[in-house]
Amino acid sequence: MAASTLRWISVFLQLVQLNGLLSLAKTAGLSTLSSTASSRIFNEASFPFLSVPDEDGAVHRTSNVISEPGISHKRIVSATVPQAPSKATATTLLYDTILPAPISDTGKQLDKNGEDNNKDHDSDILSNVNSDRPSYRELEKQASILIDNTPTGSWNQTTVEVACAICQSLSRMSFRGSIVTMEKLIRRMVEEQSAQNEVVGPLQMAPLHEHLIGAWARCSEMAGPDRAEEILEYMLDSYPQHRHNSNNATMWDGLPTDEPIPSRESFNVVLWSHARSSQPQANAKAIRLLSKWYEWYNAGRCSVTPNATSYAAVLFALAKHDPSLQQQGRPDASKTSGQSQFDAPKMVLDLLEQMEKLSQKYPAVKPDLSCYHKYFVAVQESVKRGQITDFEGAILCERHLERMLRYPDEEIHPDSWAFNAAIRSWTHCNSVESVGRCENLLKLQEEYHALKGFSSKTKPLIHSYNLLIDCYARSRLRDKVERATGLLRKLEERGTRGVLTSNMSIKRGFERHTNESGIYEWLRPNSYTYNSVLNTIAKSGKRQAPELAEKILLEMDRKQKEGDPAIELTIRSINVCLNAWAQSGRESAPKRIKDWIDRMVSMAEKGNLGFAPNRVTFNTYLQAMAKTNDPDSCNKAEAVIEEMYKLHEKRYRDVEPDIITFTNILHCFSTSGSDGALEKSMALLDHLEELHAEGQGSMRPSRLTYNCAVNAAAKSKLKGKAKIAEKILRRMESVALKAGTVTYNSVLNACAFSLHPEDDREEVLQIASRMWEEVRQNNRPNYITYQTMLRVVSTQVKGDSEKWRLVSEIVDMCARDGQLTNQVMHGARMNVSPCDFQKLRDRVVDQRTGSYRQEFVANVQRMKAAPTGRFAYDYR
């Protein structure tokens, strides 16, 4: 006894020293949130083990809700859990605040032999509960029987077993109805315990409370994590840690002495529920719970301490949630353009460094590999929130991978997931360096995998190679098709060699040794690999792309028929192949796609519904039709809608037209050049607006929908089409859609080609002038804007001097904006004399090189997130 006491005193003193040691971390700026300052934003790095009481000295309790000052939040429970409940009433206090009292048993009392009859009845119920996957209705019915049809104090051992089995089944469902039913049943067991029923004790109740914590933590309710935390603190009050030293051990008889209640897993489950929740200030709640955990341990209320899994939850919470966005009522994924000062990557990195320092004295908190993974999550979330660019995020991920490679502890060296995260960051970054960086990272991973003896922990994943092929598809490389197909053949060769090596080892009766063939068996291309290659081919825009895509498709079909388990030919693969036809721009593309659709419908009618065309198939057909500029495409597009509705009536899946389909039809109308295209476009636009007004939110016209209508007006031959195009633009603004540069360009194009004899030239110039001023104020004009405005001057302005004045101003503004191109200069030459054009050219051309000055072309087709040489973060 003395040795045990000394051991606990030693542990307590170590924790006291720990708090003193970690007080140095206060320079980072974090302390436990108080109830009056819970909405404060974390301006600097903060750590959970620094426990600071409120100004009045009160210690936080789990039941305190984080809220804005002066605002009360309703919760599932309304009362605070008492601090020291008595033995008889401790377990009833929690549930009295949740649900009304159970229905009385009037008319449902058992007879005098009820115990024996009830036992037989309960056995039948137990057999029903233990059946495979009982439904919620069945469990709710059985729970109601136990709650309503049995008097308090009458439960026997079989009844308790039935109740426990029902609770365990309900906890796995984890939705509000199942959890409420579970709490009703647990409250009924609490009543049995309060009635001194010896068959109901802590041995039965403690596991059910932990199941209840897990159920609330897993459910999708907003208040689920808070409720789980309240039950956790209730368990601390109901199961005191000194129970085994109590003289009266009857209540705790049968509980294992080496299993603390609540367990460390229960604490970690609640921490992770906070980390994964979408609650406001979720990361603050996770940090505060970890701080309370240390307080409870110091106060002797629990006998377990946080470990690396506990801190991993806090790291994840810091990575996923930005309190500044949550305080402003905006979702985490909203673009903030760098307005938020919350630096998630830096906070995660600082906390990892503090964990490393702590682990020298307390090994349990040593960060493992999953903790270091949270830095990648922090960078990805910062990119989603717009706090850093894609390019900066990719640089940060690559630097973190290098840190992990240089780490002295081999357990922290990067695994397949870490390499994959770094490669993914470059894949999503539309930079000129993306392809090269991805290829270098994959090469590094292969060399590292060989250096580690081809360990399964570091093996390259086929998903990493799929990401590289996706990167090829997004790039502007001229040889991206050759690179993608070459990588596919390389993977096919490796996969075949790895399977052959593995089969030979099995035939010889030996285990496959870990050698170079170990890398190959995991790199067999799957369906996603082939689909990515098809997508690369489709986006190349080459005229021979459709035939190459069909060749890959036939290869997939052959491999599937040969029994390759990794290959499955689906409608997605066919749609990507058809997209290659649509992007090729061939006149025969619509007919070829229609042949595919007819063949797919025929197969579906024969019972093969897996290849039935969906709306993506028909949208691809409409896109191909729009590229042909066929005057008959209006009628063909209307026929497509009729066919889609017919297939939908036949119960075909995902074939009903959506707003993308109708936008593609408007695009066909606008490019057809037929006489009735504008009337049909306006009628369809009216119909879509009516559908949206009637409550069909999915049919709301988008900006692209209105752009197609404006383009239809610009390409029509009617009089007053410039005025019609401007009205469509105003109509678009009236429904809270901001006109973009493309919209203004289309209206200017309508002004440029307003050549009808009855068109009023002055009115057309006034419309063009308004569009020109608005696009310069509200948007950034591109080179097409300047080129179109020069065309307006050419067709609508009379007089050489006026033309020279306007052309000179437009070219100067275009040069200052860095949008100067050959097309713009060609438009200028069509308006002025050769002598005046030479004067313009001398202004913008560098006499030493004979090319346009660099500052005049700097913004033409600038790629997103191009490298600038400056990064917001530098943690090397």
Order of alpha helices (4+ residues) and beta strands (2+ residues): alpha-alpha-alpha-alpha-alpha-alpha-alpha-alpha-alpha-alpha-alpha-alpha-alpha-alpha-alpha-alpha-alpha-alpha-alpha-alpha-alpha-alpha-alpha-alpha-alpha-alpha-alpha-alpha-alpha-alpha-alpha-alpha-alpha-alpha-alpha-alpha
